[in-house]
Amino acid sequence: MAEGQSGSDQEKTEEASGHKREESRKHGSVAKSLEVNSAVMIIAGLTMVSAASASIGSTIAGAARNLFLNAGRIQLTVGNVHSFTVEGIISGVVTMGPLLLGMMAIGAAVNFMQVGFMFSPEILRPKLEKFNPLVGLKRMLFTKRSMVELGKNLTKLTIVGIVAYKVISHMMDGVLTLMDSDPTSVLDSFSSLAMEVALKAGGAFLILAVLDFAYQRYDHEQSIKMTKDEVKEETKMMEGNPLIKSRLRSVQRQVAYKRMMHEVPKADVVITNPTHLAVALQYDMAKMGAPTVTAKGAELIAQRIKEIARENDIPIVEDKPLARALYKSVKVGEEIPEQLFQTVAQMLAYIYKLKNSTRKTA
């Protein structure tokens, strides 16, 4: 960084860290394209309407027929109006309810596919800048995002216009012949025409939505990039305060020491240096492939291991080369290396022989 250049003036060249991505997600900033939702909803909605059009049309026609047939006998009282209103609402819910629920489910599924499950209270928190008309005007007119949105809207209008022109011009001859047709045929023809225009426009919107989603991902990645100083600061924060780290290491050492001393009484033998080092070995033929170091230590820890061994009648054997080799090359909880098998096996065999002879004498 050049002298005098502040961290905020640095160029954001570093990829966002996992922590930065999580923080961005908490604030509701994710790569999401509303165009994908719109395109899928248009196509799915039109498909469902087309599939259910016969049923919906039959229901509406039946209701209209019943209304007109009984129009002369209906008395406009408060009770009748209330009754007709309730019946109309219920009929509308029954007729259109499945369609609306299906649209909601599809919208939720598309949103989940883009961003997964996300709940961000930060989005709901009121911000004063949102109520500032100057900030809103600046956001609408003078930002890259506003220019992109304007371009997308113009593109969508162009697509609809081109698709409508192509479809209508192709069917123009057929439309002119409808002048002599009955109203039902005219309605069916115009419904088919509108459906074709909408489906083709929806397909074009879907292509635009895929491109927009790719752009949104790129734009989001650019927006959450970090400067080199931000990366350094975050690394320091994640690593924590040196004093806290030192305290944690001290606590971890104490826990490991207590656990190790708890294992010493289970050992078969303690091998010593004799004064500086002590290594406790255990061998369980049913559970272990080779003798395992259950505890080891130097100086004061070595003395403590030997004290516990004496308190529990664990044999203590002096073997300087073996004690040094085990202390340097084997961690606590690990099995001894193959090159030490023979030496340790001979020692354990001797110890087991002594134990057996002691039991027979007793």
Secondary structure as the mmCIF struct_conf table of DSSP 4:
data_model
#
loop_
_struct_conf.conf_type_id
_struct_conf.id
_struct_conf.beg_label_comp_id
_struct_conf.beg_label_asym_id
_struct_conf.beg_label_seq_id
_struct_conf.end_label_comp_id
_struct_conf.end_label_asym_id
_struct_conf.end_label_seq_id
TURN_TY1_P TURN_TY1_P1 GLU A 3 GLY A 4
HELX_RH_3T_P HELX_RH_3T_P1 GLY A 7 ASP A 9
BEND BEND1 GLN A 10 GLN A 10
STRN STRN1 GLU A 14 GLU A 14
HELX_LH_PP_P HELX_LH_PP_P1 GLU A 15 SER A 17
HELX_RH_AL_P HELX_RH_AL_P1 GLY A 18 LYS A 26
TURN_TY1_P TURN_TY1_P2 HIS A 27 GLY A 28
HELX_RH_AL_P HELX_RH_AL_P2 LEU A 34 LEU A 69
TURN_TY1_P TURN_TY1_P3 ASN A 70 ASN A 70
HELX_RH_3T_P HELX_RH_3T_P2 ALA A 71 ARG A 73
HELX_RH_AL_P HELX_RH_AL_P3 VAL A 78 VAL A 115
BEND BEND2 PHE A 117 PHE A 117
HELX_RH_AL_P HELX_RH_AL_P4 PRO A 121 LEU A 124
BEND BEND3 ARG A 125 ARG A 125
HELX_RH_3T_P HELX_RH_3T_P3 LEU A 128 PHE A 131
HELX_RH_AL_P HELX_RH_AL_P5 PRO A 133 LEU A 141
BEND BEND4 PHE A 142 THR A 143
HELX_RH_AL_P HELX_RH_AL_P6 LYS A 144 HIS A 170
TURN_TY1_P TURN_TY1_P4 MET A 171 MET A 171
HELX_RH_AL_P HELX_RH_AL_P7 MET A 172 LEU A 176
HELX_RH_3T_P HELX_RH_3T_P4 THR A 177 ASP A 180
BEND BEND5 SER A 181 SER A 181
HELX_RH_AL_P HELX_RH_AL_P8 PRO A 183 SER A 223
TURN_TY1_P TURN_TY1_P5 ILE A 224 ILE A 224
STRN STRN2 MET A 226 MET A 226
HELX_RH_AL_P HELX_RH_AL_P9 LYS A 228 GLU A 239
HELX_RH_AL_P HELX_RH_AL_P10 PRO A 242 GLU A 263
HELX_RH_3T_P HELX_RH_3T_P5 VAL A 264 LYS A 266
BEND BEND6 ASP A 268 ASP A 268
STRN STRN3 VAL A 269 THR A 272
BEND BEND7 PRO A 274 HIS A 276
STRN STRN4 LEU A 277 GLN A 282
TURN_TY1_P TURN_TY1_P6 MET A 285 LYS A 287
BEND BEND8 GLY A 289 ALA A 290
STRN STRN5 THR A 292 ALA A 298
TURN_TY1_P TURN_TY1_P7 GLU A 299 GLU A 299
HELX_RH_AL_P HELX_RH_AL_P11 LEU A 300 GLU A 311
TURN_TY1_P TURN_TY1_P8 ASN A 312 ASP A 313
STRN STRN6 ILE A 316 GLU A 318
HELX_RH_AL_P HELX_RH_AL_P12 LYS A 320 SER A 329
TURN_TY1_P TURN_TY1_P9 VAL A 332 GLY A 333
HELX_LH_PP_P HELX_LH_PP_P2 GLU A 334 GLU A 334
STRN STRN7 GLU A 335 GLU A 335
HELX_LH_PP_P HELX_LH_PP_P3 ILE A 336 PRO A 337
HELX_RH_3T_P HELX_RH_3T_P6 GLU A 338 LEU A 340
HELX_RH_AL_P HELX_RH_AL_P13 PHE A 341 THR A 361
#
